[in-house]
Amino acid sequence: MGKSNQNNDASNCKKYGIPLYGAAWVPPAAASTIKSGSESTPEETEPAASSSSNYHIVLAGGGGEGRSGIPNALLVSTFDFSSNSLSDQPVGKLGTGSDLPYRIAVHPGGEGLICSLPKSCRWFDWDAITIKDELSLSLKSSEKVLEKLEDVGQQLALTFNNEGTLLAVGGEDGKLRVFKWPDMDITLDEANAHASVKDLDFSPDGNFLASVGSGPGRIWKVATATSIASLPKENDEIFGFCKFSRSGDSNLVLYVTAMRSKGGSIVKWNTTSWKRISSTHIVRDPISAFNVSSDGKLLVVGTIQGDIWIISSVSTRVQTVVRKVHLGLVTALGFSQDSRALLSASLDSSARVTLIKDKKKDGLNLWFILFIILVAVAVYYGIGRRDISREP
């Protein structure tokens, strides 16, 4: 198991001045949805958002309603893969007044993002700005008003399906809603899905929606808008987060994080029988964030101690531990679309991008080195034996 320590002064970790609650990568497709004035076209904006080395991230957070002097805002920053560095300052910043941006869901087609505020959800559009003669992405308030998500209270979970045609939201009051996007026609409206909805996730094929909160987890069939299975807890388990594997093939499984007295575990579920396959203890500290890589190969958990644990989805064994990535609890985790990097955010106002090492490649190199050593040893002893046999 690999381990490493975190230097918060590193170029891939930056503090942006506000406690962060939400974080996500911006899809490269976002560039095609914006225009910078009348002289630019979507094609001209494409390199700014989808360069081979430059990526955009979006962050959400702030100080809430109090008079702390800490603003509430949505931030856009850039990450340069070639130098493994985040921009020192956000390239875009949009204040949200006295409303704290808590959770965000970026539309997979690049249209914009939805953000949960204390009493409602708002939609924001991408915008193009020019910084030092270079085009970059930012955010702007949208004319689109989500009337069916006005005055609904704090929503704790937001997610789109892979195609971006459905939006699921879960509230602090336990209400679960699924809407067609962008028409906002409601397809599922369950007042008592849980006492409080903690997390939601669509299966890659869009057939199922998983929800967790207080009590057992639940599985919803999207086509019929009905609950088809319950995911029971064992002993003193408390479910926290849920994510389907990303493969979309016959090996599709559902992962649910569970806290027990001994610490945090990942429970794996069969998506045909909805029976528990396994439960693997991962960490002693409470799990505060969870996600699955876009290629389905890795799982990641963040803890209240600011640590990140990267886990193989095949063996559910810990692959890498990065200690003290943040000084505060990890609030959000997200893999880049190509699974090359992991974005994390924290209440300590910092965001960090951790590059993912190719363990398969590293392993292949190790076996190659071992093979060369064995060949050298065999040759050495073979020559030695021949020399002995020639002695009179």
The 8 nearest C-alpha neighbors of each residue, nearest first, counted from 0:
[[1, 318, 319, 317, 2, 320, 316, 310],
 [2, 0, 319, 318, 320, 3, 317, 321],
 [3, 1, 320, 319, 321, 0, 4, 322],
 [4, 2, 321, 322, 320, 5, 1, 319],
 [3, 5, 322, 321, 323, 6, 2, 324],
 [4, 6, 324, 323, 322, 7, 321, 3],
 [5, 7, 8, 9, 4, 324, 12, 323],
 [6, 8, 9, 12, 5, 324, 325, 13],
 [7, 9, 6, 10, 12, 13, 11, 5],
 [10, 8, 11, 7, 12, 6, 13, 84],
 [9, 11, 84, 12, 85, 8, 83, 13],
 [10, 12, 84, 85, 9, 352, 351, 83],
 [13, 11, 351, 10, 9, 350, 7, 352],
 [14, 12, 349, 350, 15, 87, 351, 11],
 [13, 15, 349, 348, 16, 350, 12, 347],
 [16, 14, 348, 17, 349, 13, 88, 89],
 [15, 17, 348, 14, 18, 69, 349, 61],
 [16, 18, 61, 348, 15, 19, 60, 69],
 [19, 17, 348, 346, 61, 60, 347, 345],
 [18, 20, 60, 346, 345, 348, 59, 21],
 [19, 21, 60, 330, 101, 59, 331, 102],
 [22, 20, 59, 102, 58, 331, 103, 19],
 [23, 21, 58, 57, 331, 344, 59, 332],
 [24, 22, 57, 56, 333, 25, 58, 21],
 [25, 23, 56, 335, 55, 57, 26, 333],
 [24, 26, 56, 55, 27, 23, 57, 29],
 [27, 25, 28, 29, 109, 24, 107, 108],
 [28, 26, 49, 29, 48, 30, 25, 109],
 [27, 29, 109, 26, 30, 31, 108, 32],
 [30, 28, 109, 27, 32, 31, 26, 110],
 [31, 29, 45, 28, 32, 48, 44, 33],
 [30, 32, 41, 29, 28, 33, 45, 42],
 [31, 33, 29, 30, 110, 41, 109, 34],
 [34, 32, 31, 30, 126, 41, 127, 125],
 [33, 35, 39, 40, 36, 41, 127, 32],
 [36, 34, 127, 39, 37, 33, 128, 38],
 [37, 35, 38, 34, 39, 127, 40, 33],
 [36, 38, 39, 35, 34, 40, 41, 33],
 [37, 39, 36, 40, 35, 34, 43, 41],
 [40, 38, 35, 37, 34, 43, 36, 41],
 [39, 41, 43, 42, 34, 44, 38, 35],
 [42, 40, 31, 44, 43, 34, 33, 45],
 [41, 43, 45, 40, 44, 31, 46, 39],
 [44, 42, 40, 41, 45, 39, 46, 47],
 [43, 45, 41, 42, 30, 47, 46, 40],
 [44, 46, 30, 42, 47, 43, 48, 49],
 [47, 45, 50, 49, 48, 44, 43, 30],
 [46, 48, 45, 44, 135, 134, 49, 50],
 [49, 47, 30, 46, 45, 27, 50, 54],
 [48, 50, 27, 46, 47, 45, 54, 51],
 [49, 51, 46, 53, 52, 48, 47, 54],
 [50, 52, 53, 49, 54, 80, 46, 81],
 [53, 51, 80, 79, 50, 81, 54, 78],
 [54, 52, 79, 50, 78, 51, 80, 77],
 [53, 55, 78, 77, 48, 49, 79, 52],
 [56, 54, 77, 25, 76, 78, 24, 48],
 [55, 57, 24, 25, 76, 75, 23, 77],
 [56, 58, 75, 23, 74, 22, 24, 76],
 [59, 57, 22, 74, 21, 73, 75, 23],
 [60, 58, 73, 21, 100, 19, 20, 72],
 [61, 59, 19, 20, 100, 18, 71, 72],
 [62, 60, 71, 17, 70, 18, 63, 99],
 [61, 63, 69, 70, 71, 67, 64, 17],
 [64, 62, 99, 65, 61, 98, 97, 71],
 [63, 65, 97, 98, 62, 66, 99, 67],
 [66, 64, 67, 63, 62, 68, 97, 69],
 [67, 65, 68, 64, 69, 62, 63, 70],
 [68, 66, 69, 65, 62, 70, 63, 64],
 [67, 69, 66, 70, 62, 65, 61, 71],
 [68, 70, 62, 67, 61, 17, 71, 66],
 [71, 69, 61, 62, 68, 72, 17, 94],
 [72, 70, 61, 99, 95, 94, 60, 62],
 [71, 73, 94, 95, 93, 60, 61, 59],
 [72, 74, 59, 93, 58, 92, 94, 60],
 [75, 73, 92, 58, 57, 91, 89, 72],
 [74, 76, 57, 91, 89, 56, 90, 137],
 [77, 75, 89, 90, 56, 55, 86, 57],
 [76, 78, 55, 86, 54, 85, 56, 53],
 [77, 79, 85, 54, 53, 84, 55, 80],
 [80, 78, 53, 52, 84, 81, 83, 82],
 [79, 81, 52, 83, 82, 78, 53, 84],
 [80, 82, 79, 52, 83, 84, 53, 51],
 [81, 83, 84, 80, 79, 10, 52, 78],
 [84, 82, 80, 79, 81, 11, 10, 85],
 [83, 85, 11, 10, 79, 82, 78, 86],
 [86, 84, 78, 11, 77, 10, 87, 79],
 [85, 87, 88, 77, 76, 78, 84, 89],
 [88, 86, 85, 13, 89, 14, 15, 10],
 [87, 89, 86, 90, 15, 76, 13, 85],
 [90, 88, 76, 91, 75, 74, 92, 86],
 [89, 91, 76, 75, 88, 137, 92, 77],
 [92, 90, 137, 75, 89, 74, 138, 76],
 [91, 93, 74, 73, 75, 94, 89, 72],
 [94, 92, 73, 72, 138, 74, 95, 139],
 [93, 95, 72, 96, 71, 73, 92, 70],
 [96, 94, 72, 71, 98, 97, 93, 99],
 [97, 95, 98, 94, 71, 70, 72, 99],
 [96, 98, 64, 95, 63, 99, 71, 70],
 [99, 97, 96, 95, 116, 63, 100, 117],
 [98, 100, 63, 71, 116, 61, 101, 60],
 [101, 99, 116, 60, 59, 115, 114, 102],
 [100, 102, 20, 115, 99, 116, 21, 60],
 [101, 103, 21, 115, 114, 100, 20, 155],
 [104, 102, 114, 113, 21, 115, 105, 157],
 [103, 105, 113, 112, 158, 157, 106, 114],
 [106, 104, 112, 107, 111, 113, 103, 25],
 [105, 107, 108, 109, 112, 111, 110, 163],
 [108, 106, 109, 163, 105, 26, 161, 162],
 [107, 109, 106, 110, 28, 163, 29, 26],
 [108, 110, 29, 28, 107, 106, 26, 111],
 [111, 109, 108, 106, 29, 32, 124, 112],
 [112, 110, 124, 125, 109, 123, 106, 105],
 [111, 113, 105, 123, 106, 104, 122, 114],
 [112, 114, 122, 104, 103, 121, 123, 105],
 [113, 115, 103, 121, 120, 102, 100, 122],
 [114, 116, 120, 102, 101, 154, 100, 119],
 [115, 117, 100, 119, 120, 118, 99, 98],
 [118, 116, 153, 152, 119, 98, 99, 115],
 [119, 117, 152, 150, 153, 116, 151, 149],
 [118, 120, 149, 150, 116, 151, 148, 152],
 [119, 121, 115, 114, 116, 148, 149, 113],
 [122, 120, 114, 113, 145, 115, 123, 119],
 [121, 123, 113, 112, 141, 114, 143, 124],
 [124, 122, 141, 140, 112, 111, 139, 113],
 [125, 123, 111, 139, 141, 138, 140, 126],
 [126, 124, 138, 111, 137, 139, 33, 136],
 [125, 127, 137, 138, 136, 33, 139, 124],
 [126, 128, 136, 35, 135, 137, 33, 34],
 [129, 127, 135, 134, 136, 137, 130, 126],
 [128, 130, 134, 133, 132, 135, 131, 127],
 [129, 131, 133, 132, 134, 128, 135, 90],
 [132, 130, 133, 129, 134, 135, 128, 90],
 [131, 133, 130, 129, 134, 128, 135, 47],
 [134, 132, 130, 129, 131, 135, 47, 128],
 [133, 135, 129, 47, 128, 130, 127, 132],
 [134, 136, 128, 47, 127, 129, 133, 137],
 [137, 135, 127, 126, 128, 125, 48, 91],
 [136, 138, 91, 126, 125, 127, 75, 128],
 [139, 137, 125, 126, 124, 93, 123, 91],
 [138, 140, 124, 123, 126, 125, 141, 93],
 [141, 139, 123, 124, 142, 138, 122, 93],
 [142, 140, 123, 143, 124, 122, 139, 144],
 [141, 143, 144, 140, 122, 123, 124, 139],
 [142, 144, 141, 145, 122, 123, 121, 140],
 [145, 143, 146, 142, 121, 122, 141, 149],
 [146, 144, 148, 147, 121, 143, 149, 120],
 [145, 147, 149, 148, 144, 150, 183, 143],
 [148, 146, 145, 149, 183, 151, 150, 144],
 [149, 147, 146, 145, 119, 120, 151, 150],
 [148, 150, 119, 146, 151, 147, 120, 145],
 [151, 149, 119, 118, 152, 148, 147, 120],
 [152, 150, 149, 119, 148, 118, 153, 154],
 [153, 151, 118, 150, 119, 117, 154, 170],
 [152, 154, 117, 118, 171, 170, 155, 116],
 [153, 155, 170, 169, 156, 115, 171, 152],
 [154, 156, 170, 169, 197, 171, 153, 196],
 [155, 157, 169, 198, 168, 154, 199, 197],
 [158, 156, 168, 104, 167, 169, 103, 102],
 [159, 157, 167, 104, 166, 200, 199, 168],
 [160, 158, 166, 163, 165, 167, 161, 106],
 [159, 161, 163, 201, 162, 165, 205, 164],
 [162, 160, 163, 203, 159, 107, 205, 204],
 [163, 161, 164, 160, 107, 108, 165, 159],
 [162, 164, 160, 159, 161, 165, 107, 106],
 [163, 165, 180, 162, 179, 160, 166, 181],
 [166, 164, 179, 180, 160, 178, 159, 163],
 [165, 167, 159, 178, 177, 158, 180, 179],
 [168, 166, 177, 158, 176, 157, 159, 178],
 [169, 167, 157, 176, 156, 175, 177, 154],
 [170, 168, 175, 156, 196, 154, 174, 155],
 [171, 169, 154, 172, 174, 173, 155, 196],
 [170, 172, 195, 173, 153, 154, 196, 155],
 [171, 173, 170, 195, 174, 194, 196, 152],
 [174, 172, 195, 194, 193, 196, 170, 191],
 [173, 175, 190, 170, 191, 172, 189, 169],
 [176, 174, 169, 189, 188, 168, 192, 190],
 [175, 177, 188, 187, 168, 167, 189, 169],
 [178, 176, 167, 187, 186, 166, 185, 168],
 [179, 177, 185, 183, 166, 184, 186, 165],
 [178, 180, 165, 183, 184, 182, 164, 181],
 [181, 179, 164, 182, 165, 183, 178, 166],
 [180, 182, 183, 179, 164, 165, 178, 184],
 [183, 181, 180, 184, 179, 178, 185, 164],
 [184, 182, 178, 179, 180, 181, 185, 147],
 [185, 183, 179, 178, 182, 186, 180, 181],
 [184, 186, 178, 187, 177, 183, 179, 188],
 [185, 187, 177, 178, 184, 224, 188, 179],
 [188, 186, 177, 224, 176, 185, 189, 178],
 [187, 189, 176, 175, 190, 177, 186, 185],
 [190, 188, 175, 191, 174, 192, 187, 176],
 [189, 191, 174, 192, 188, 175, 173, 172],
 [192, 190, 193, 173, 174, 189, 194, 175],
 [191, 193, 173, 189, 174, 175, 190, 194],
 [194, 192, 173, 195, 191, 212, 196, 213],
 [193, 195, 173, 213, 172, 191, 196, 212],
 [194, 196, 173, 171, 193, 172, 212, 213],
 [197, 195, 212, 173, 169, 170, 193, 171],
 [196, 198, 212, 211, 155, 156, 195, 239],
 [197, 199, 156, 240, 211, 210, 196, 241],
 [200, 198, 210, 209, 156, 241, 158, 211],
 [199, 201, 209, 208, 242, 241, 158, 202],
 [202, 200, 208, 160, 205, 207, 203, 209],
 [201, 203, 205, 207, 204, 243, 208, 206],
 [204, 202, 247, 205, 245, 161, 201, 243],
 [205, 203, 202, 206, 247, 161, 207, 201],
 [206, 204, 202, 203, 207, 201, 160, 161],
 [207, 205, 221, 204, 220, 202, 222, 208],
 [208, 206, 220, 202, 221, 219, 205, 201],
 [207, 209, 201, 219, 200, 218, 202, 220],
 [210, 208, 218, 200, 199, 217, 219, 201],
 [211, 209, 199, 217, 216, 198, 218, 208],
 [212, 210, 216, 198, 197, 196, 238, 217],
 [213, 211, 196, 197, 195, 193, 214, 238],
 [212, 214, 194, 193, 195, 215, 211, 238],
 [213, 215, 212, 216, 193, 232, 237, 238],
 [216, 214, 231, 230, 232, 229, 217, 213],
 [215, 217, 211, 230, 229, 210, 231, 214],
 [216, 218, 229, 210, 230, 228, 209, 211],
 [217, 219, 209, 228, 226, 227, 208, 229],
 [220, 218, 226, 208, 225, 207, 227, 221],
 [221, 219, 207, 225, 224, 222, 223, 206],
 [220, 222, 224, 207, 206, 223, 219, 208],
 [223, 221, 220, 224, 206, 225, 207, 186],
 [222, 224, 225, 221, 220, 219, 186, 187],
 [225, 223, 221, 187, 220, 222, 219, 186],
 [224, 226, 223, 219, 220, 227, 221, 187],
 [225, 227, 219, 218, 228, 220, 217, 224],
 [228, 226, 219, 218, 225, 220, 229, 217],
 [229, 227, 218, 217, 226, 230, 273, 219],
 [228, 230, 217, 216, 231, 218, 215, 227],
 [229, 231, 216, 215, 217, 228, 232, 273],
 [232, 230, 215, 229, 216, 233, 214, 217],
 [231, 233, 215, 236, 230, 234, 237, 214],
 [232, 234, 236, 235, 231, 237, 259, 215],
 [233, 235, 236, 232, 259, 237, 260, 231],
 [234, 236, 259, 233, 237, 260, 232, 258],
 [237, 235, 259, 258, 257, 232, 233, 234],
 [236, 238, 258, 257, 239, 235, 259, 213],
 [239, 237, 257, 256, 236, 211, 240, 258],
 [238, 240, 256, 257, 237, 197, 211, 212],
 [241, 239, 256, 198, 255, 238, 289, 211],
 [242, 240, 255, 254, 198, 199, 200, 256],
 [243, 241, 254, 200, 253, 244, 255, 290],
 [244, 242, 253, 202, 252, 254, 245, 200],
 [245, 243, 252, 295, 246, 251, 253, 242],
 [244, 246, 295, 247, 293, 203, 294, 243],
 [247, 245, 248, 295, 244, 251, 294, 203],
 [246, 248, 203, 245, 251, 204, 249, 244],
 [249, 247, 250, 246, 251, 245, 203, 204],
 [248, 250, 251, 247, 246, 252, 270, 271],
 [251, 249, 248, 252, 247, 246, 244, 270],
 [250, 252, 249, 248, 247, 244, 246, 270],
 [253, 251, 269, 270, 244, 268, 243, 250],
 [252, 254, 243, 268, 267, 242, 244, 270],
 [253, 255, 267, 242, 241, 266, 243, 268],
 [256, 254, 241, 266, 240, 265, 257, 242],
 [257, 255, 265, 240, 239, 264, 238, 266],
 [258, 256, 238, 264, 237, 236, 263, 239],
 [257, 259, 263, 237, 236, 262, 264, 238],
 [260, 258, 236, 262, 261, 235, 263, 257],
 [259, 261, 262, 258, 235, 236, 263, 283],
 [262, 260, 259, 283, 263, 258, 280, 282],
 [263, 261, 283, 259, 284, 260, 258, 282],
 [262, 264, 258, 282, 257, 285, 281, 286],
 [265, 263, 280, 281, 257, 279, 256, 258],
 [264, 266, 256, 279, 278, 255, 257, 254],
 [265, 267, 278, 255, 254, 277, 256, 264],
 [266, 268, 254, 277, 276, 253, 275, 278],
 [269, 267, 275, 253, 276, 274, 252, 273],
 [268, 270, 273, 252, 274, 271, 272, 276],
 [271, 269, 273, 252, 272, 268, 251, 253],
 [272, 270, 273, 269, 274, 252, 268, 251],
 [271, 273, 274, 269, 270, 268, 275, 228],
 [274, 272, 269, 270, 271, 268, 275, 228],
 [275, 273, 272, 269, 268, 276, 230, 270],
 [274, 276, 268, 277, 267, 269, 273, 266],
 [277, 275, 268, 267, 269, 274, 278, 266],
 [278, 276, 267, 266, 275, 279, 268, 265],
 [277, 279, 266, 265, 267, 264, 280, 276],
 [280, 278, 264, 265, 281, 266, 277, 315],
 [279, 281, 264, 263, 282, 265, 278, 262],
 [282, 280, 264, 263, 279, 265, 283, 317],
 [283, 281, 263, 284, 262, 280, 264, 285],
 [282, 284, 262, 263, 261, 285, 281, 280],
 [285, 283, 262, 282, 302, 286, 263, 303],
 [286, 284, 263, 302, 303, 262, 287, 258],
 [287, 285, 302, 301, 288, 263, 284, 300],
 [286, 288, 302, 301, 303, 329, 330, 285],
 [289, 287, 301, 331, 300, 330, 286, 332],
 [290, 288, 300, 299, 332, 301, 240, 287],
 [289, 291, 299, 298, 332, 333, 242, 300],
 [292, 290, 298, 297, 295, 299, 293, 242],
 [293, 291, 295, 297, 334, 294, 338, 296],
 [292, 294, 295, 338, 336, 245, 291, 334],
 [295, 293, 292, 296, 245, 338, 246, 337],
 [294, 296, 245, 292, 293, 244, 246, 297],
 [297, 295, 312, 294, 311, 292, 313, 298],
 [298, 296, 311, 312, 292, 310, 295, 291],
 [297, 299, 291, 310, 309, 312, 290, 311],
 [300, 298, 309, 290, 308, 289, 310, 291],
 [299, 301, 289, 308, 288, 307, 286, 302],
 [300, 302, 307, 288, 329, 287, 306, 286],
 [303, 301, 286, 287, 304, 306, 305, 285],
 [302, 304, 328, 305, 287, 329, 285, 286],
 [305, 303, 302, 328, 306, 327, 323, 326],
 [304, 306, 325, 328, 323, 329, 327, 302],
 [307, 305, 322, 323, 302, 324, 304, 301],
 [308, 306, 301, 321, 300, 320, 309, 322],
 [307, 309, 320, 300, 299, 319, 310, 301],
 [310, 308, 299, 319, 318, 298, 317, 320],
 [311, 309, 317, 298, 318, 316, 297, 315],
 [312, 310, 297, 315, 313, 316, 314, 318],
 [311, 313, 315, 297, 296, 314, 298, 310],
 [314, 312, 311, 315, 296, 316, 297, 310],
 [313, 315, 316, 311, 312, 310, 317, 318],
 [316, 314, 312, 311, 313, 310, 317, 279],
 [317, 315, 314, 310, 311, 318, 312, 281],
 [316, 318, 310, 319, 309, 0, 311, 315],
 [317, 319, 310, 0, 309, 1, 311, 316],
 [320, 318, 1, 309, 2, 0, 317, 308],
 [319, 321, 308, 2, 307, 1, 322, 309],
 [322, 320, 3, 307, 4, 2, 306, 324],
 [323, 321, 306, 4, 324, 5, 320, 3],
 [324, 322, 306, 305, 325, 5, 326, 4],
 [323, 325, 5, 306, 305, 322, 321, 307],
 [326, 324, 305, 323, 327, 345, 347, 349],
 [325, 327, 305, 347, 323, 328, 324, 304],
 [328, 326, 347, 305, 325, 346, 345, 304],
 [327, 329, 303, 305, 304, 345, 302, 346],
 [328, 330, 345, 301, 305, 302, 344, 331],
 [331, 329, 345, 20, 288, 344, 287, 328],
 [332, 330, 344, 288, 21, 343, 22, 329],
 [333, 331, 343, 342, 290, 288, 289, 344],
 [332, 334, 342, 341, 23, 290, 335, 343],
 [335, 333, 341, 292, 338, 340, 342, 336],
 [334, 336, 338, 337, 340, 24, 339, 341],
 [335, 337, 338, 293, 334, 26, 24, 339],
 [336, 338, 339, 335, 293, 294, 340, 334],
 [339, 337, 335, 336, 334, 293, 340, 292],
 [340, 338, 337, 355, 354, 335, 341, 334],
 [339, 341, 354, 355, 335, 353, 338, 334],
 [340, 342, 334, 353, 352, 333, 335, 354],
 [343, 341, 352, 333, 332, 351, 334, 353],
 [342, 344, 332, 351, 331, 350, 352, 341],
 [345, 343, 350, 331, 330, 329, 349, 19],
 [346, 344, 329, 330, 347, 19, 349, 328],
 [345, 347, 18, 19, 348, 327, 328, 330],
 [346, 348, 327, 345, 349, 18, 326, 325],
 [349, 347, 18, 17, 346, 14, 19, 16],
 [350, 348, 14, 13, 347, 345, 344, 15],
 [349, 351, 344, 13, 343, 12, 14, 345],
 [352, 350, 12, 343, 11, 342, 353, 13],
 [351, 353, 342, 341, 11, 340, 343, 354],
 [354, 352, 341, 340, 355, 351, 342, 11],
 [353, 355, 340, 339, 341, 356, 352, 83],
 [354, 356, 340, 339, 353, 357, 341, 338],
 [357, 355, 358, 354, 339, 361, 360, 359],
 [356, 358, 360, 359, 361, 355, 362, 339],
 [357, 359, 361, 360, 356, 362, 363, 318],
 [360, 358, 362, 357, 361, 363, 364, 356],
 [359, 361, 363, 357, 362, 358, 364, 356],
 [362, 360, 358, 364, 359, 363, 357, 365],
 [363, 361, 365, 359, 360, 364, 358, 366],
 [362, 364, 360, 366, 365, 361, 359, 367],
 [365, 363, 367, 361, 362, 366, 368, 360],
 [364, 366, 362, 368, 367, 363, 369, 361],
 [367, 365, 369, 363, 368, 364, 370, 362],
 [366, 368, 370, 364, 365, 369, 363, 371],
 [369, 367, 365, 371, 370, 366, 364, 372],
 [368, 370, 366, 372, 367, 371, 373, 365],
 [369, 371, 367, 373, 368, 372, 366, 374],
 [372, 370, 374, 368, 369, 373, 375, 367],
 [373, 371, 375, 369, 370, 374, 376, 368],
 [372, 374, 376, 370, 375, 371, 377, 369],
 [373, 375, 377, 371, 372, 376, 378, 370],
 [374, 376, 372, 378, 373, 377, 379, 371],
 [377, 375, 379, 373, 374, 378, 372, 380],
 [378, 376, 374, 380, 379, 375, 381, 373],
 [377, 379, 381, 375, 376, 380, 382, 374],
 [380, 378, 376, 382, 381, 377, 375, 383],
 [379, 381, 383, 377, 382, 378, 384, 376],
 [380, 382, 378, 384, 383, 379, 377, 385],
 [381, 383, 385, 379, 380, 384, 378, 386],
 [382, 384, 380, 386, 381, 385, 379, 387],
 [383, 385, 387, 381, 386, 382, 380, 388],
 [384, 386, 388, 382, 387, 383, 381, 389],
 [387, 385, 383, 389, 384, 388, 382, 390],
 [388, 386, 384, 389, 390, 385, 383, 382],
 [387, 389, 385, 386, 390, 384, 391, 383],
 [390, 388, 386, 387, 385, 391, 384, 383],
 [389, 391, 387, 388, 386, 385, 384, 383],
 [390, 389, 388, 387, 386, 385, 384, 383]]
